[in-house]
Amino acid sequence: MVINLNLQIEKAKNEFDEKNYENALEILDGIEVEDEYQKLAVLIKIASLMALKRYDESLSIIDSKIDKFPYSEFLWSRKVECHYFNGDEEGAVKSLAKLERIVNKDDKHSLVFLAGECELLNNHKKALEYCDMALDIDKDFIDAVRQKSMSASALKDYDMMSDCADRLLELYDDEFAKLIPFMLKLFSRRYRGALAIVEGMNIFDNAHEEMMKGAIYNAMVEDLGIEIRVSEPIEMTIDEVLNLFFMYHYDGIKHGEIRGAKYLITK
């Protein structure tokens, strides 16, 4: 009997992994938790219902099990999220307070997980505290730096965003992952830093490089409200335009000559 139940649970897990949430729920219908392995059935049910945005039903299961498993980070975190997505801010805050009490604060993964729950409820400063606690345990813990960058972005702390970008660049091996520090530099208005990341990457073709440089151009135009006026029509490369923008923004040079034409940068 237990073997058959475990097979059903494994089948339900496969359906869940394939995002066939209704099928997973149908397979698990009527299965009750009796042993450690079958706890997975509850986790799949709750996660499937949440994926289907059936938060009240998910909460009902959570509340029926949470007394039996009062130290389950999974149950308390999903309770936070169900209340949040149901628009019950008070319930979400109370559940988060309980989650904070039971999380193992000597574990860097649990701390970053907790930071993510705080971030969900827009408690950015508390999220930063947990990220810093995780980094006190392991200064090279990339998940903590990445989570910290999200909180810094929400707070529009440009210095912290830029610092996180620098740290991520030191820790990332994957070239594609460097898009994250690129965006952090861009949105923290460190345009030279953003360009340096683009120029240091080696996986993009010319079209992708032009697109990223174009993103820097667009950000500077929007941020600074500037445009280039020329004395006669000329074709300029994106590198030439960015160079003029940088001279204007960082060095205060508003006019000059390029490709035989005079230019003026105005707001």
Order of alpha helices (4+ residues) and beta strands (2+ residues): alpha-alpha-alpha-alpha-alpha-alpha-alpha-alpha-alpha-alpha-alpha-alpha-alpha-beta-alpha-beta-beta
